[in-house]
Amino acid sequence: MKRDAIPLEERKVKDRMIQERLIGLAEYRRAGTVMLFASFRSEVDTGPIIRDALGRGKRVVLPRVDRTRGALRLYAVRSVDELVPGFMGIPEPDPQRCVEVPPGEPELVVMPGVAFDERGGRLGYGGGYYDRLLAGIRHRPVLVALAYEEQIVGEVPVSGHDVRVDKVVTDARVIDAGDAGGRGEAA
């Protein structure tokens, strides 16, 4: 993965740029309930974003993998201290300390992934968890992916069940997948 090759100090700078761009989005500022993810390994660091959302009084929801159902279950967290190692060691909400939330509650969903294109195509990790979760939601929330510019590719193969994101926030720009040109805008 290209993002694994980004030197740590450079990744920290890129993380701050991505965090600032996401926090600056009108969709983020307006959302009362946001679904985030706890970053793992070389993903964009979401810890500061989680803390920012909590500090703004937003309801912060994080996913937990339910392996028996092959689904994501959502839980509201009040602090990063409520996260415990879960599926594949990924930090997840502790179901003993957090309240489960219906999938349709978040107004904004921030997603991870391996690669993205300028039309909102997303290559996830192969489990289809986000696609299944989003397919079952009646009123689609705004979908935003976080990525390093190195993760943007010419085209991600997308099949019928794959959900495209509305925006991709990188260290260099915010890509609006609805843009006719798909070039995005520096922010």
FIKOLZA-1660 file (N, C-alpha, C; in steps of 0.1 Angstrom, whole numbers, plus 5000, padded with zeros to 4 digits):
% residues 187
   i   px   py   pz ch aa at
   1 5008 4988 5000  A  M  N
   1 5000 5000 5000  A  M CA
   1 5009 5012 5000  A  M  C
   2 5005 5022 4991  A  K  N
   2 5013 5034 4990  A  K CA
   2 5014 5042 5003  A  K  C
   3 5003 5042 5011  A  R  N
   3 5003 5050 5023  A  R CA
   3 5012 5044 5033  A  R  C
   4 5015 5031 5033  A  D  N
   4 5024 5025 5042  A  D CA
   4 5039 5031 5040  A  D  C
   5 5042 5036 5028  A  A  N
   5 5055 5041 5025  A  A CA
   5 5057 5055 5029  A  A  C
   6 5046 5062 5033  A  I  N
   6 5048 5076 5037  A  I CA
   6 5055 5077 5050  A  I  C
   7 5066 5084 5051  A  P  N
   7 5074 5085 5063  A  P CA
   7 5065 5091 5075  A  P  C
   8 5067 5086 5087  A  L  N
   8 5059 5090 5098  A  L CA
   8 5058 5105 5100  A  L  C
   9 5069 5112 5099  A  E  N
   9 5068 5127 5101  A  E CA
   9 5060 5134 5091  A  E  C
  10 5061 5129 5078  A  E  N
  10 5053 5134 5067  A  E CA
  10 5038 5131 5069  A  E  C
  11 5036 5119 5074  A  R  N
  11 5022 5114 5076  A  R CA
  11 5015 5123 5087  A  R  C
  12 5023 5127 5097  A  K  N
  12 5017 5135 5107  A  K CA
  12 5013 5149 5102  A  K  C
  13 5021 5155 5093  A  V  N
  13 5018 5167 5086  A  V CA
  13 5005 5166 5078  A  V  C
  14 5005 5155 5070  A  K  N
  14 4994 5152 5061  A  K CA
  14 4981 5150 5069  A  K  C
  15 4982 5143 5081  A  D  N
  15 4971 5140 5089  A  D CA
  15 4964 5154 5094  A  D  C
  16 4973 5163 5098  A  R  N
  16 4968 5176 5103  A  R CA
  16 4961 5183 5091  A  R  C
  17 4966 5183 5079  A  M  N
  17 4959 5189 5068  A  M CA
  17 4946 5183 5065  A  M  C
  18 4945 5170 5065  A  I  N
  18 4933 5163 5063  A  I CA
  18 4922 5166 5074  A  I  C
  19 4927 5166 5086  A  Q  N
  19 4918 5169 5098  A  Q CA
  19 4912 5183 5096  A  Q  C
  20 4921 5193 5093  A  E  N
  20 4916 5207 5091  A  E CA
  20 4906 5208 5080  A  E  C
  21 4909 5201 5069  A  R  N
  21 4899 5202 5057  A  R CA
  21 4886 5196 5061  A  R  C
  22 4886 5184 5068  A  L  N
  22 4873 5178 5072  A  L CA
  22 4866 5187 5081  A  L  C
  23 4872 5192 5091  A  I  N
  23 4866 5200 5101  A  I CA
  23 4860 5213 5095  A  I  C
  24 4867 5217 5084  A  G  N
  24 4862 5229 5077  A  G CA
  24 4850 5227 5068  A  G  C
  25 4846 5215 5065  A  L  N
  25 4835 5212 5056  A  L CA
  25 4822 5217 5063  A  L  C
  26 4813 5223 5055  A  A  N
  26 4800 5227 5060  A  A CA
  26 4792 5215 5065  A  A  C
  27 4794 5203 5057  A  E  N
  27 4786 5191 5061  A  E CA
  27 4791 5186 5075  A  E  C
  28 4803 5188 5078  A  Y  N
  28 4808 5184 5092  A  Y CA
  28 4803 5193 5102  A  Y  C
  29 4804 5206 5099  A  R  N
  29 4799 5216 5109  A  R CA
  29 4784 5215 5112  A  R  C
  30 4776 5212 5102  A  R  N
  30 4762 5211 5103  A  R CA
  30 4757 5198 5110  A  R  C
  31 4764 5188 5109  A  A  N
  31 4760 5175 5114  A  A CA
  31 4760 5174 5129  A  A  C
  32 4748 5170 5134  A  G  N
  32 4747 5168 5149  A  G CA
  32 4752 5154 5153  A  G  C
  33 4751 5145 5144  A  T  N
  33 4756 5131 5147  A  T CA
  33 4765 5127 5135  A  T  C
  34 4777 5124 5139  A  V  N
  34 4787 5120 5129  A  V CA
  34 4792 5106 5132  A  V  C
  35 4793 5098 5121  A  M  N
  35 4799 5085 5123  A  M CA
  35 4814 5086 5118  A  M  C
  36 4823 5083 5127  A  L  N
  36 4837 5083 5124  A  L CA
  36 4842 5069 5125  A  L  C
  37 4855 5067 5123  A  F  N
  37 4861 5054 5125  A  F CA
  37 4874 5056 5133  A  F  C
  38 4878 5047 5141  A  A  N
  38 4890 5047 5148  A  A CA
  38 4901 5042 5139  A  A  C
  39 4911 5051 5137  A  S  N
  39 4922 5047 5127  A  S CA
  39 4930 5036 5132  A  S  C
  40 4936 5029 5122  A  F  N
  40 4943 5017 5125  A  F CA
  40 4955 5017 5116  A  F  C
  41 4967 5013 5121  A  R  N
  41 4979 5012 5113  A  R CA
  41 4982 5025 5106  A  R  C
  42 4983 5025 5093  A  S  N
  42 4987 5036 5085  A  S CA
  42 4975 5045 5080  A  S  C
  43 4963 5043 5085  A  E  N
  43 4952 5051 5081  A  E CA
  43 4954 5065 5086  A  E  C
  44 4947 5075 5080  A  V  N
  44 4946 5088 5085  A  V CA
  44 4942 5088 5100  A  V  C
  45 4950 5095 5108  A  D  N
  45 4948 5096 5122  A  D CA
  45 4934 5103 5125  A  D  C
  46 4925 5095 5131  A  T  N
  46 4912 5101 5134  A  T CA
  46 4910 5105 5148  A  T  C
  47 4920 5103 5157  A  G  N
  47 4919 5106 5171  A  G CA
  47 4915 5121 5173  A  G  C
  48 4923 5130 5167  A  P  N
  48 4919 5144 5168  A  P CA
  48 4906 5148 5163  A  P  C
  49 4901 5141 5152  A  I  N
  49 4888 5144 5147  A  I CA
  49 4877 5140 5157  A  I  C
  50 4879 5128 5163  A  I  N
  50 4869 5123 5172  A  I CA
  50 4868 5133 5184  A  I  C
  51 4880 5137 5189  A  R  N
  51 4880 5146 5200  A  R CA
  51 4874 5160 5196  A  R  C
  52 4877 5165 5184  A  D  N
  52 4871 5177 5180  A  D CA
  52 4855 5176 5179  A  D  C
  53 4850 5165 5174  A  A  N
  53 4836 5163 5173  A  A CA
  53 4829 5163 5187  A  A  C
  54 4836 5156 5196  A  L  N
  54 4831 5155 5209  A  L CA
  54 4831 5169 5216  A  L  C
  55 4842 5176 5214  A  G  N
  55 4843 5189 5219  A  G CA
  55 4833 5199 5214  A  G  C
  56 4828 5197 5202  A  R  N
  56 4818 5205 5196  A  R CA
  56 4804 5201 5200  A  R  C
  57 4803 5191 5209  A  G  N
  57 4790 5186 5213  A  G CA
  57 4782 5177 5203  A  G  C
  58 4789 5172 5193  A  K  N
  58 4783 5163 5184  A  K CA
  58 4781 5149 5190  A  K  C
  59 4772 5142 5185  A  R  N
  59 4770 5128 5189  A  R CA
  59 4780 5120 5180  A  R  C
  60 4790 5114 5186  A  V  N
  60 4800 5106 5178  A  V CA
  60 4797 5092 5179  A  V  C
  61 4796 5086 5167  A  V  N
  61 4792 5072 5165  A  V CA
  61 4804 5065 5159  A  V  C
  62 4808 5053 5164  A  L  N
  62 4818 5045 5158  A  L CA
  62 4813 5031 5155  A  L  C
  63 4819 5024 5145  A  P  N
  63 4814 5011 5142  A  P CA
  63 4821 5000 5150  A  P  C
  64 4814 4989 5152  A  R  N
  64 4820 4977 5158  A  R CA
  64 4815 4965 5149  A  R  C
  65 4825 4957 5145  A  V  N
  65 4822 4946 5136  A  V CA
  65 4815 4935 5144  A  V  C
  66 4804 4931 5139  A  D  N
  66 4796 4919 5145  A  D CA
  66 4799 4908 5135  A  D  C
  67 4808 4899 5139  A  R  N
  67 4813 4888 5130  A  R CA
  67 4802 4878 5128  A  R  C
  68 4793 4876 5137  A  T  N
  68 4783 4866 5136  A  T CA
  68 4773 4870 5125  A  T  C
  69 4770 4883 5124  A  R  N
  69 4760 4888 5114  A  R CA
  69 4767 4893 5102  A  R  C
  70 4780 4895 5102  A  G  N
  70 4788 4900 5091  A  G CA
  70 4784 4915 5088  A  G  C
  71 4782 4922 5099  A  A  N
  71 4776 4936 5098  A  A CA
  71 4784 4945 5108  A  A  C
  72 4782 4958 5105  A  L  N
  72 4787 4968 5114  A  L CA
  72 4775 4972 5124  A  L  C
  73 4778 4973 5136  A  R  N
  73 4769 4978 5146  A  R CA
  73 4775 4992 5151  A  R  C
  74 4766 5001 5153  A  L  N
  74 4771 5015 5156  A  L CA
  74 4768 5018 5171  A  L  C
  75 4778 5025 5177  A  Y  N
  75 4777 5028 5191  A  Y CA
  75 4782 5043 5193  A  Y  C
  76 4774 5050 5201  A  A  N
  76 4778 5063 5205  A  A CA
  76 4789 5063 5215  A  A  C
  77 4800 5071 5213  A  V  N
  77 4811 5071 5223  A  V CA
  77 4811 5085 5229  A  V  C
  78 4816 5086 5241  A  R  N
  78 4817 5099 5248  A  R CA
  78 4832 5103 5249  A  R  C
  79 4841 5093 5247  A  S  N
  79 4855 5095 5249  A  S CA
  79 4863 5084 5241  A  S  C
  80 4875 5087 5237  A  V  N
  80 4883 5077 5231  A  V CA
  80 4887 5066 5241  A  V  C
  81 4885 5069 5254  A  D  N
  81 4888 5059 5264  A  D CA
  81 4878 5047 5264  A  D  C
  82 4867 5049 5256  A  E  N
  82 4856 5039 5255  A  E CA
  82 4859 5029 5244  A  E  C
  83 4871 5030 5238  A  L  N
  83 4874 5021 5227  A  L CA
  83 4883 5010 5232  A  L  C
  84 4881 4998 5227  A  V  N
  84 4889 4986 5230  A  V CA
  84 4893 4979 5218  A  V  C
  85 4904 4971 5218  A  P  N
  85 4908 4963 5206  A  P CA
  85 4896 4954 5202  A  P  C
  86 4893 4955 5189  A  G  N
  86 4882 4946 5184  A  G CA
  86 4887 4938 5172  A  G  C
  87 4878 4937 5162  A  F  N
  87 4881 4929 5150  A  F CA
  87 4895 4933 5144  A  F  C
  88 4903 4923 5143  A  M  N
  88 4917 4925 5137  A  M CA
  88 4925 4935 5145  A  M  C
  89 4922 4937 5158  A  G  N
  89 4929 4946 5166  A  G CA
  89 4925 4961 5164  A  G  C
  90 4915 4963 5156  A  I  N
  90 4910 4977 5153  A  I CA
  90 4903 4982 5166  A  I  C
  91 4906 4995 5170  A  P  N
  91 4899 5000 5181  A  P CA
  91 4884 5002 5178  A  P  C
  92 4875 4996 5187  A  E  N
  92 4861 4997 5185  A  E CA
  92 4854 5001 5198  A  E  C
  93 4842 5006 5198  A  P  N
  93 4835 5009 5210  A  P CA
  93 4833 4997 5219  A  P  C
  94 4834 4999 5232  A  D  N
  94 4831 4988 5241  A  D CA
  94 4816 4987 5243  A  D  C
  95 4810 4976 5239  A  P  N
  95 4795 4976 5240  A  P CA
  95 4790 4976 5254  A  P  C
  96 4799 4973 5264  A  Q  N
  96 4795 4973 5278  A  Q CA
  96 4794 4988 5283  A  Q  C
  97 4801 4997 5276  A  R  N
  97 4801 5011 5281  A  R CA
  97 4794 5021 5271  A  R  C
  98 4791 5016 5259  A  C  N
  98 4785 5025 5249  A  C CA
  98 4771 5021 5245  A  C  C
  99 4763 5031 5241  A  V  N
  99 4749 5029 5237  A  V CA
  99 4749 5026 5222  A  V  C
 100 4741 5015 5218  A  E  N
 100 4740 5012 5204  A  E CA
 100 4731 5023 5197  A  E  C
 101 4734 5026 5185  A  V  N
 101 4727 5036 5177  A  V CA
 101 4721 5030 5164  A  V  C
 102 4709 5034 5160  A  P  N
 102 4704 5029 5148  A  P CA
 102 4712 5034 5136  A  P  C
 103 4714 5026 5125  A  P  N
 103 4723 5029 5114  A  P CA
 103 4719 5042 5107  A  P  C
 104 4706 5046 5107  A  G  N
 104 4701 5058 5100  A  G CA
 104 4703 5071 5108  A  G  C
 105 4709 5070 5120  A  E  N
 105 4710 5082 5128  A  E CA
 105 4721 5092 5123  A  E  C
 106 4733 5087 5119  A  P  N
 106 4743 5097 5115  A  P CA
 106 4739 5105 5103  A  P  C
 107 4742 5118 5103  A  E  N
 107 4740 5127 5092  A  E CA
 107 4752 5127 5083  A  E  C
 108 4763 5124 5088  A  L  N
 108 4776 5124 5081  A  L CA
 108 4783 5111 5084  A  L  C
 109 4788 5104 5074  A  V  N
 109 4796 5092 5077  A  V CA
 109 4810 5094 5071  A  V  C
 110 4820 5092 5079  A  V  N
 110 4834 5094 5075  A  V CA
 110 4839 5080 5074  A  V  C
 111 4845 5076 5062  A  M  N
 111 4849 5062 5060  A  M CA
 111 4864 5061 5056  A  M  C
 112 4869 5049 5060  A  P  N
 112 4883 5046 5056  A  P CA
 112 4883 5039 5042  A  P  C
 113 4894 5036 5037  A  G  N
 113 4895 5028 5025  A  G CA
 113 4910 5027 5021  A  G  C
 114 4912 5018 5011  A  V  N
 114 4925 5016 5005  A  V CA
 114 4928 5025 4994  A  V  C
 115 4919 5027 4985  A  A  N
 115 4921 5036 4973  A  A CA
 115 4908 5043 4970  A  A  C
 116 4909 5054 4963  A  F  N
 116 4897 5062 4959  A  F CA
 116 4899 5068 4945  A  F  C
 117 4888 5071 4938  A  D  N
 117 4890 5079 4926  A  D CA
 117 4882 5092 4927  A  D  C
 118 4883 5100 4917  A  E  N
 118 4877 5113 4917  A  E CA
 118 4862 5113 4915  A  E  C
 119 4856 5102 4912  A  R  N
 119 4842 5100 4910  A  R CA
 119 4835 5094 4922  A  R  C
 120 4843 5093 4933  A  G  N
 120 4837 5087 4945  A  G CA
 120 4838 5072 4947  A  G  C
 121 4845 5066 4937  A  G  N
 121 4848 5051 4938  A  G CA
 121 4857 5049 4950  A  G  C
 122 4853 5038 4958  A  R  N
 122 4861 5035 4970  A  R CA
 122 4864 5020 4970  A  R  C
 123 4877 5017 4972  A  L  N
 123 4881 5004 4974  A  L CA
 123 4883 5002 4989  A  L  C
 124 4875 4994 4995  A  G  N
 124 4876 4991 5009  A  G CA
 124 4885 4980 5012  A  G  C
 125 4883 4973 5023  A  Y  N
 125 4892 4962 5027  A  Y CA
 125 4887 4949 5024  A  Y  C
 126 4876 4948 5016  A  G  N
 126 4871 4935 5011  A  G CA
 126 4860 4929 5019  A  G  C
 127 4856 4934 5030  A  G  N
 127 4846 4928 5038  A  G CA
 127 4831 4932 5034  A  G  C
 128 4830 4944 5027  A  G  N
 128 4817 4949 5023  A  G CA
 128 4809 4954 5035  A  G  C
 129 4815 4956 5046  A  Y  N
 129 4808 4961 5058  A  Y CA
 129 4801 4974 5056  A  Y  C
 130 4808 4984 5051  A  Y  N
 130 4802 4997 5049  A  Y CA
 130 4791 4997 5038  A  Y  C
 131 4794 4990 5027  A  D  N
 131 4784 4989 5017  A  D CA
 131 4770 4983 5022  A  D  C
 132 4771 4972 5030  A  R  N
 132 4759 4966 5036  A  R CA
 132 4752 4975 5045  A  R  C
 133 4760 4982 5054  A  L  N
 133 4754 4991 5063  A  L CA
 133 4747 5003 5056  A  L  C
 134 4753 5008 5046  A  L  N
 134 4747 5020 5039  A  L CA
 134 4735 5016 5030  A  L  C
 135 4735 5003 5025  A  A  N
 135 4724 4999 5017  A  A CA
 135 4711 4998 5025  A  A  C
 136 4713 4996 5038  A  G  N
 136 4701 4994 5046  A  G CA
 136 4696 5007 5052  A  G  C
 137 4701 5018 5049  A  I  N
 137 4697 5031 5054  A  I CA
 137 4687 5038 5045  A  I  C
 138 4676 5042 5050  A  R  N
 138 4666 5048 5042  A  R CA
 138 4670 5062 5036  A  R  C
 139 4674 5071 5045  A  H  N
 139 4678 5084 5041  A  H CA
 139 4694 5085 5041  A  H  C
 140 4699 5085 5029  A  R  N
 140 4714 5084 5028  A  R CA
 140 4721 5096 5035  A  R  C
 141 4730 5094 5044  A  P  N
 141 4738 5105 5049  A  P CA
 141 4749 5109 5039  A  P  C
 142 4755 5121 5042  A  V  N
 142 4766 5125 5034  A  V CA
 142 4778 5116 5037  A  V  C
 143 4784 5111 5026  A  L  N
 143 4796 5101 5028  A  L CA
 143 4809 5108 5024  A  L  C
 144 4818 5108 5033  A  V  N
 144 4831 5114 5031  A  V CA
 144 4842 5104 5035  A  V  C
 145 4852 5103 5026  A  A  N
 145 4863 5094 5028  A  A CA
 145 4875 5103 5032  A  A  C
 146 4884 5097 5040  A  L  N
 146 4897 5104 5043  A  L CA
 146 4908 5096 5037  A  L  C
 147 4917 5103 5030  A  A  N
 147 4928 5096 5023  A  A CA
 147 4940 5105 5021  A  A  C
 148 4951 5099 5020  A  Y  N
 148 4963 5106 5016  A  Y CA
 148 4962 5108 5001  A  Y  C
 149 4968 5118 4995  A  E  N
 149 4968 5120 4981  A  E CA
 149 4974 5108 4974  A  E  C
 150 4983 5101 4980  A  E  N
 150 4988 5089 4974  A  E CA
 150 4978 5078 4972  A  E  C
 151 4967 5079 4978  A  Q  N
 151 4956 5068 4977  A  Q CA
 151 4947 5071 4966  A  Q  C
 152 4948 5083 4959  A  I  N
 152 4939 5086 4948  A  I CA
 152 4944 5080 4935  A  I  C
 153 4936 5072 4928  A  V  N
 153 4939 5065 4916  A  V CA
 153 4930 5069 4905  A  V  C
 154 4934 5066 4893  A  G  N
 154 4926 5069 4881  A  G CA
 154 4912 5064 4881  A  G  C
 155 4910 5051 4885  A  E  N
 155 4897 5046 4886  A  E CA
 155 4897 5034 4895  A  E  C
 156 4887 5033 4904  A  V  N
 156 4885 5022 4913  A  V CA
 156 4874 5014 4906  A  V  C
 157 4876 5001 4905  A  P  N
 157 4865 4992 4899  A  P CA
 157 4853 4992 4909  A  P  C
 158 4842 4996 4904  A  V  N
 158 4830 4997 4912  A  V CA
 158 4819 4987 4906  A  V  C
 159 4813 4979 4915  A  S  N
 159 4802 4970 4910  A  S CA
 159 4789 4976 4916  A  S  C
 160 4778 4969 4912  A  G  N
 160 4765 4974 4916  A  G CA
 160 4762 4976 4930  A  G  C
 161 4768 4968 4939  A  H  N
 161 4765 4970 4954  A  H CA
 161 4775 4980 4960  A  H  C
 162 4785 4984 4953  A  D  N
 162 4795 4993 4959  A  D CA
 162 4789 5007 4961  A  D  C
 163 4791 5013 4972  A  V  N
 163 4785 5027 4975  A  V CA
 163 4797 5037 4972  A  V  C
 164 4794 5047 4964  A  R  N
 164 4803 5058 4961  A  R CA
 164 4802 5068 4972  A  R  C
 165 4813 5075 4975  A  V  N
 165 4813 5086 4985  A  V CA
 165 4810 5099 4978  A  V  C
 166 4806 5108 4986  A  D  N
 166 4803 5122 4980  A  D CA
 166 4815 5130 4979  A  D  C
 167 4824 5129 4989  A  K  N
 167 4836 5137 4989  A  K CA
 167 4848 5128 4994  A  K  C
 168 4860 5132 4989  A  V  N
 168 4872 5125 4994  A  V CA
 168 4881 5137 4999  A  V  C
 169 4884 5137 5012  A  V  N
 169 4893 5147 5018  A  V CA
 169 4907 5142 5019  A  V  C
 170 4916 5149 5012  A  T  N
 170 4930 5145 5012  A  T CA
 170 4938 5156 5018  A  T  C
 171 4951 5153 5019  A  D  N
 171 4961 5164 5024  A  D CA
 171 4962 5175 5014  A  D  C
 172 4958 5173 5001  A  A  N
 172 4960 5184 4991  A  A CA
 172 4947 5191 4987  A  A  C
 173 4936 5184 4989  A  R  N
 173 4923 5190 4984  A  R CA
 173 4911 5182 4989  A  R  C
 174 4900 5188 4986  A  V  N
 174 4887 5181 4989  A  V CA
 174 4881 5178 4975  A  V  C
 175 4880 5165 4972  A  I  N
 175 4874 5161 4959  A  I CA
 175 4859 5160 4961  A  I  C
 176 4852 5167 4953  A  D  N
 176 4837 5166 4953  A  D CA
 176 4834 5157 4942  A  D  C
 177 4829 5145 4945  A  A  N
 177 4826 5135 4935  A  A CA
 177 4815 5139 4926  A  A  C
 178 4808 5149 4930  A  G  N
 178 4797 5155 4921  A  G CA
 178 4802 5165 4911  A  G  C
 179 4815 5169 4912  A  D  N
 179 4821 5178 4903  A  D CA
 179 4821 5172 4889  A  D  C
 180 4817 5180 4879  A  A  N
 180 4817 5174 4865  A  A CA
 180 4831 5171 4861  A  A  C
 181 4841 5179 4865  A  G  N
 181 4855 5176 4861  A  G CA
 181 4862 5166 4870  A  G  C
 182 4856 5165 4882  A  G  N
 182 4862 5156 4892  A  G CA
 182 4876 5159 4898  A  G  C
 183 4880 5172 4895  A  R  N
 183 4893 5176 4899  A  R CA
 183 4894 5180 4914  A  R  C
 184 4883 5183 4920  A  G  N
 184 4883 5187 4934  A  G CA
 184 4888 5202 4935  A  G  C
 185 4888 5206 4947  A  E  N
 185 4892 5220 4949  A  E CA
 185 4902 5220 4961  A  E  C
 186 4912 5228 4960  A  A  N
 186 4921 5230 4971  A  A CA
 186 4914 5237 4982  A  A  C
 187 4916 5233 4994  A  A  N
 187 4909 5240 5005  A  A CA
 187 4918 5242 5017  A  A  C
% end
